[in-house]
Amino acid sequence: MTENVFKSGFVAIIGRPNVGKSTLLNRIVGEKIAIMSDKAQTTRNKIQGIYTTDNAQVVFIDTPGVHKPQNSLGDFMVKSAFSALHEADAIWFVADASMTRGRGDDFIIDRLKEVKNTPIYLLINKIDLLAPKNLLNVIASYQENAPEWTEVFPISATEGDNVPELLDNIVANLDEGPQYFDSDQLTDHPERFVIGELIREKVLQLTRQEVPHSVAVVIDKIAREDEEKIHIQASIIVERPTQKNIIIGKQGAMIKQIGTRARKDIERLMGDKVYLETWVKVEPRWRDRPQALQTLGYSEDDY
């Protein structure tokens, strides 16, 4: 009687900003480990989500949306995204069914053509926003002047349509391999990173204009006060005093709202009551200063 074979591997998720990569990752692992907003370039680092079953473990690498860089942070994000292609056993290229194929898609597709001996999947996401009669035309548009897709999957990351079938397919095609992480681990990122991202998500959701792209979050302290409460101190970094004023808000209303929303998600993550303190600090032009980028967690050592 033969033993069951355990399979494992790494899958890179790549695509333009706002195509739903983080939503798909969160759907797969069943928890929010990648933040989401309607702002482009929400994801800045490669985020690994871990999907484990009795006979397989898939490590998904959610990459920053590929865009034209405007500063050193943008350069870091694009390099980070493409570096994942060389780490992966398979690649998922995610396209937005509700958007026409554009130059950004073509830029990524040209890079995918350079990848050898790695299965590349085409995922047409957001099919819930598309009339079924138009789906074949969308798929056809991504088959012109493109790699030979290993598989094509129309999905809805929001609704979950075809996601179980997609997972079954990727597991079936993985090679035998070790279990890299504990079965109950959902991400390789430390707790501090995920907490900082949850706070940054609330800033993205609640502020407008130039503020979201200029924000970073540093977790200064995590300490258990007693058996029932964890004390977290966080610094929200911006580039200009005017941005600091926007985040604090009139009589502190905005920073209070950011903290209240973030605390609920952090408590869900940690399974404990949380006392969250936040400060807003100005670091001029931090997105273009290599030392500041490294201090804030955007280091080239990460790829």
C-alpha positions as CSV (number, residue, x, y, z in Angstrom):
1,M,0.0,0.0,0.0
2,T,1.6,3.3,-1.1
3,E,1.7,6.4,1.1
4,N,0.0,9.6,0.1
5,V,2.4,12.0,-1.7
6,F,2.7,15.4,-0.2
7,K,3.0,18.2,-2.7
8,S,4.3,21.8,-2.3
9,G,5.4,24.8,-4.3
10,F,5.4,28.6,-4.7
11,V,3.0,30.5,-6.9
12,A,3.6,34.2,-7.9
13,I,0.6,36.4,-8.4
14,I,1.3,39.3,-10.8
15,G,-0.8,41.9,-12.6
16,R,-1.6,45.6,-12.9
17,P,-2.7,47.6,-9.8
18,N,-6.3,47.0,-8.7
19,V,-6.9,43.8,-10.6
20,G,-7.8,41.9,-7.4
21,K,-4.6,40.1,-6.5
22,S,-4.8,40.8,-2.7
23,T,-8.5,40.0,-2.7
24,L,-7.7,36.6,-4.3
25,L,-4.9,35.9,-1.8
26,N,-7.2,36.7,1.2
27,R,-9.9,34.5,-0.3
28,I,-7.5,31.6,-0.6
29,V,-6.1,31.7,2.9
30,G,-9.4,32.7,4.5
31,E,-8.0,35.7,6.5
32,K,-7.0,39.2,5.7
33,I,-3.2,39.2,5.3
34,A,-3.0,41.5,2.4
35,I,-4.6,44.9,2.7
36,M,-7.2,46.2,0.2
37,S,-8.4,49.6,-1.0
38,D,-9.6,51.3,-4.2
39,K,-6.2,53.1,-4.5
40,A,-3.7,51.9,-7.0
41,Q,-0.4,50.5,-5.6
42,T,-1.9,49.4,-2.3
43,T,0.4,46.4,-1.9
44,R,4.1,47.6,-1.6
45,N,5.9,44.4,-0.5
46,K,5.8,40.8,-1.6
47,I,3.3,39.2,0.7
48,Q,3.4,35.4,1.1
49,G,0.1,33.7,1.9
50,I,0.2,30.0,2.9
51,Y,-2.5,27.5,1.8
52,T,-2.2,24.1,3.5
53,T,-4.3,20.9,3.2
54,D,-3.7,17.4,4.4
55,N,-1.7,16.6,1.2
56,A,-0.3,19.9,-0.1
57,Q,1.0,23.3,0.8
58,V,1.0,26.2,-1.7
59,V,2.9,29.4,-0.8
60,F,1.4,32.3,-2.8
61,I,3.5,35.4,-3.4
62,D,1.2,38.4,-3.8
63,T,3.3,41.1,-5.6
64,P,2.9,44.9,-5.9
65,G,0.8,46.0,-8.9
66,V,3.1,46.7,-11.8
67,H,3.0,50.4,-12.7
68,K,5.3,53.1,-14.1
69,P,7.5,54.2,-11.2
70,Q,7.4,57.8,-10.1
71,N,9.9,57.6,-7.2
72,S,12.4,55.2,-5.5
73,L,9.5,53.5,-3.7
74,G,7.9,52.8,-7.1
75,D,11.2,51.3,-8.4
76,F,11.3,49.1,-5.3
77,M,7.8,47.8,-5.9
78,V,8.2,47.0,-9.6
79,K,11.5,45.2,-9.0
80,S,9.9,43.3,-6.1
81,A,7.1,42.2,-8.4
82,F,9.2,40.9,-11.2
83,S,11.7,39.2,-8.8
84,A,8.9,36.9,-7.7
85,L,8.8,35.4,-11.2
86,H,12.2,33.7,-10.6
87,E,11.1,32.2,-7.3
88,A,7.9,30.5,-8.4
89,D,7.0,27.0,-9.5
90,A,4.0,28.6,-11.3
91,I,2.8,32.1,-12.1
92,W,-0.7,33.5,-12.0
93,F,-1.2,36.5,-14.3
94,V,-4.4,38.3,-13.1
95,A,-6.3,40.5,-15.5
96,D,-9.4,42.6,-14.8
97,A,-12.4,41.4,-16.9
98,S,-14.0,44.8,-16.6
99,M,-11.0,46.7,-18.1
100,T,-9.7,46.6,-21.7
101,R,-6.2,45.1,-22.1
102,G,-3.8,48.0,-21.9
103,R,-0.1,48.9,-22.1
104,G,0.4,47.9,-18.5
105,D,-0.8,44.4,-19.2
106,D,1.4,44.2,-22.3
107,F,4.4,45.3,-20.3
108,I,3.9,42.4,-17.9
109,I,3.1,39.9,-20.7
110,D,6.3,40.8,-22.5
111,R,8.2,40.0,-19.3
112,L,6.3,36.7,-18.9
113,K,7.4,35.7,-22.4
114,E,11.0,35.7,-21.0
115,V,10.1,33.1,-18.3
116,K,11.1,29.6,-19.3
117,N,10.0,26.2,-18.0
118,T,7.4,27.7,-15.6
119,P,3.6,27.2,-16.0
120,I,1.9,30.5,-16.5
121,Y,-1.9,30.8,-15.8
122,L,-4.2,33.5,-17.1
123,L,-6.8,34.5,-14.5
124,I,-9.6,36.7,-15.8
125,N,-10.8,38.2,-12.5
126,K,-14.0,40.2,-11.7
127,I,-16.2,38.1,-14.0
128,D,-19.1,39.1,-11.7
129,L,-18.8,42.6,-13.3
130,L,-18.9,41.2,-16.9
131,A,-21.8,40.1,-19.0
132,P,-21.2,36.3,-19.7
133,K,-21.6,36.9,-23.5
134,N,-18.5,39.1,-23.4
135,L,-16.2,36.7,-21.6
136,L,-14.9,34.9,-24.7
137,N,-13.9,38.2,-26.2
138,V,-11.9,39.2,-23.1
139,I,-10.1,35.9,-23.0
140,A,-9.3,36.2,-26.8
141,S,-7.8,39.6,-26.3
142,Y,-5.3,38.1,-23.8
143,Q,-4.4,35.3,-26.1
144,E,-3.0,37.5,-28.8
145,N,0.7,38.1,-28.7
146,A,1.0,36.4,-25.3
147,P,2.7,33.4,-23.8
148,E,1.0,30.0,-24.4
149,W,-1.1,30.0,-21.2
150,T,-0.9,26.7,-19.3
151,E,-4.5,27.2,-18.1
152,V,-7.1,30.0,-18.5
153,F,-9.5,30.5,-15.5
154,P,-12.3,33.1,-15.4
155,I,-12.8,33.8,-11.7
156,S,-14.3,36.2,-9.2
157,A,-12.0,36.7,-6.2
158,T,-14.8,38.7,-4.5
159,E,-17.5,36.1,-4.9
160,G,-15.3,33.0,-4.9
161,D,-16.4,31.8,-8.4
162,N,-14.1,29.1,-9.8
163,V,-11.5,29.7,-7.0
164,P,-11.8,26.2,-5.5
165,E,-11.4,24.7,-9.0
166,L,-8.3,26.9,-9.5
167,L,-6.8,25.7,-6.3
168,D,-7.5,22.0,-7.2
169,N,-5.8,22.5,-10.5
170,I,-2.6,24.1,-9.1
171,V,-2.3,21.4,-6.4
172,A,-2.8,18.6,-8.9
173,N,0.1,20.1,-11.0
174,L,2.6,20.6,-8.2
175,D,5.5,18.3,-7.7
176,E,6.2,16.3,-4.5
177,G,7.8,18.5,-1.9
178,P,8.2,19.3,1.8
179,Q,5.9,21.2,4.1
180,Y,7.7,24.6,4.4
181,F,5.4,26.1,7.2
182,D,3.3,24.9,10.1
183,S,-0.2,23.9,8.9
184,D,-1.9,26.7,10.9
185,Q,0.5,29.5,9.6
186,L,-1.2,31.8,7.0
187,T,1.7,34.2,6.2
188,D,5.5,34.3,6.5
189,H,5.4,38.0,7.5
190,P,5.9,38.9,11.2
191,E,3.0,40.1,13.3
192,R,4.4,43.7,13.3
193,F,4.2,43.8,9.5
194,V,0.6,42.7,9.3
195,I,-0.5,45.1,12.0
196,G,1.2,48.0,10.3
197,E,-0.5,47.1,7.0
198,L,-3.9,47.0,8.7
199,I,-3.4,50.5,10.0
200,R,-2.1,51.7,6.6
201,E,-5.2,50.2,5.0
202,K,-7.5,52.4,7.1
203,V,-5.5,55.5,6.0
204,L,-5.9,54.5,2.4
205,Q,-9.7,54.0,2.9
206,L,-10.3,57.2,4.7
207,T,-8.1,59.8,3.0
208,R,-7.9,61.2,-0.5
209,Q,-5.7,63.3,-2.8
210,E,-2.0,62.8,-2.3
211,V,-2.1,61.4,1.2
212,P,-2.4,57.6,0.7
213,H,0.7,57.2,-1.5
214,S,2.8,59.2,1.0
215,V,2.0,57.1,4.1
216,A,4.0,54.4,5.8
217,V,3.4,52.8,9.2
218,V,6.0,51.8,11.8
219,I,5.1,49.6,14.8
220,D,7.1,51.0,17.7
221,K,5.9,48.7,20.4
222,I,3.9,45.6,21.1
223,A,3.6,44.7,24.7
224,R,1.0,42.7,26.7
225,E,-0.3,44.8,29.5
226,D,-2.1,42.0,31.2
227,E,-3.9,38.7,30.4
228,E,-6.7,40.6,28.6
229,K,-5.1,43.4,26.7
230,I,-2.2,44.1,24.3
231,H,-0.7,47.6,24.0
232,I,0.4,48.7,20.5
233,Q,2.2,51.9,19.7
234,A,2.4,52.9,16.0
235,S,3.8,55.8,14.0
236,I,2.1,57.0,10.8
237,I,4.8,58.5,8.6
238,V,3.9,61.2,6.0
239,E,6.0,63.6,3.8
240,R,4.5,67.0,4.5
241,P,2.9,68.9,7.5
242,T,-0.3,69.4,5.4
243,Q,-0.7,65.6,5.2
244,K,-0.1,65.3,8.9
245,N,-3.0,67.7,9.5
246,I,-5.3,65.7,7.2
247,I,-4.6,62.5,9.0
248,I,-5.1,64.0,12.4
249,G,-8.2,65.8,11.3
250,K,-10.3,68.4,13.0
251,Q,-10.0,68.0,16.7
252,G,-8.3,64.6,16.1
253,A,-11.4,63.1,14.5
254,M,-9.6,61.4,11.5
255,I,-6.9,59.8,13.6
256,K,-9.5,58.5,16.0
257,Q,-11.5,57.0,13.2
258,I,-8.4,55.4,11.7
259,G,-7.5,53.9,15.1
260,T,-11.0,52.6,15.8
261,R,-11.2,50.8,12.5
262,A,-7.7,49.4,12.7
263,R,-8.1,48.2,16.2
264,K,-11.1,46.0,15.3
265,D,-9.1,44.2,12.6
266,I,-6.0,43.9,14.8
267,E,-8.1,42.4,17.6
268,R,-9.6,39.9,15.1
269,L,-6.0,39.0,14.0
270,M,-4.6,38.6,17.5
271,G,-7.6,37.2,19.3
272,D,-7.2,39.7,22.1
273,K,-8.3,43.1,23.2
274,V,-6.0,45.8,21.9
275,Y,-5.1,49.3,23.2
276,L,-3.8,51.1,20.1
277,E,-1.9,54.4,20.3
278,T,-0.9,56.2,17.1
279,W,1.2,59.2,16.3
280,V,1.7,61.1,13.0
281,K,5.3,62.0,12.1
282,V,6.7,64.0,9.1
283,E,9.6,62.5,7.1
284,P,10.2,64.8,4.1
285,R,10.5,62.9,0.8
286,W,10.9,59.5,2.5
287,R,9.8,57.7,-0.8
288,D,13.0,59.0,-2.5
289,R,15.5,58.5,0.3
290,P,17.1,55.0,0.2
291,Q,17.9,55.1,4.0
292,A,14.4,56.0,4.8
293,L,13.0,53.3,2.5
294,Q,15.2,50.7,4.3
295,T,14.2,51.9,7.7
296,L,10.5,51.7,6.8
297,G,10.8,48.2,5.5
298,Y,11.2,48.7,1.7
299,S,14.7,47.1,1.3
300,E,16.2,45.6,-1.8
301,D,17.3,42.8,0.5
302,D,13.7,41.6,0.3
303,Y,14.1,40.4,-3.3
